[in-house]
Amino acid sequence: MPETYVMAIFAAVMILTYIGIAYERIHKTTAALLGAGTAILLGVSLGLFPYGTVYDVLKDDLNIIGVIVGTGILVGITSRSGLFQFIGIKIVKATGGDKIRLFLYLNLLTFVFVSFLTIVPSMLIIVSLTLVACRVLEYDPKPYLISEAIVANSGALTTYASSLPNLIIGTAAGIPYVQFLLVSAPFAFISFALAYGLLRFFLRRDLGQKPSTTSLQEMRERVERFDEWSVVRDRTFFRRSGVILLGTIVGFAVAPQFGIGLDFVALMGATAALLLSGIDTDKAIKQVNWAIVLFFVGLFTIIAAVEASGLLEVVALAITDLTGGGPMATQGVILWFSAGASGFVDNIPVSATMIPIVSTMGQAGLSMDPLWWSVIIGSNLGGSITPIGSISCVIALHSLETEADTRVSWPEFIKIGGIIVAVQMVVATAYLFLLSTFNMIPTIPG
């Protein structure tokens, strides 16, 4: 094993990179690539690994990149069909302009969209819809966007493709899509119910009193003037997009049973959308968030270099020693550590860093199956602790500041998000304890 000073050097590189990612003094992609370059130079110069092994690391993560690129193209094209906006307007009309009902429906819509469309495109769509609706109805968008930022992290637990932490961990662990529905999805609904109830309490003053019958009727008339078909330019394109999106979601569920990867399904869904949409292929592909792709390239490289230093093995053994190797205690420590770290660093690098740690614990004889779920649940929920904990918080609060000139401070957000996560984590601990006690966690194949 490399000497302690070598581990300390790589620990410093990783910590400094994560600080750069979290606090955005420079763009997070630039921070990740800078950290990766530094880690490679150190690794090669210190003789930890030859330069060529860097490509072996990236080769193992190409399936994650494939899912990100494929879903990015598919959701981008589907958004241009007007499908998501159509659904959103229908739901807003169903509220009749009632503040509380609008709050409930927008949160439900956030949960459903994130569950099936992944968190980034879903938040962009929901935030845009919320700002438009609040502008027309003359409502303060602040309580709606805060709640959507937090609720999105519950929706992110539903399926394999709902969030980037799920994709990273699920791919590394080899978790089948259906197992997410069996293990994580039930808790996603529980965590949503907890979050919604607490948000209604914390934001009760911002939501205000129910409007009078007269003003409610006026609001209902305003909402009725919304035309959902005005966002649909081509109804054939609209219908095709819906079919392709539905087919891709079904493909995610059944593909592993035929030995096909989710990256293949995502890319084939994107290909079908490119073929049948009539949209220029170059323009559609340019809509992919290539910054996040490069971010992952840098992140995976850093983690591989730190793993080669032996640091992550030491961390894994330290956690095992702390818990005495007890499966329940280890599961709890991993769950709470993942949540706490995700709140202040960003849940994407935290979940990626936990993969080699959990793998090392598995090599030491611990069952990895419950530990993977601890990381998944902890990293997703922990993203609601601070304004930078997850991409949903970043998107919602940035839009609130730029579009509505309203800023949410760290103390204000933590007072809401931190308490909600604490309650969710207590319930999550009990949930995983019960699943483990009654052997209800399915064995991950492989």
Helices and strands as residue ranges (DSSP letters): H 4-23, H 28-45, H 53-59, H 62-81, H 83-95, H 99-117, H 119-137, H 142-155, H 164-173, H 177-179, I 180-184, H 185-202, H 204-207, H 213-224, G 228-231, H 235-254, G 255-258, H 262-277, H 281-286, H 290-308, H 311-323, H 327-345, H 347-363, H 368-382, H 391-404, H 410-437
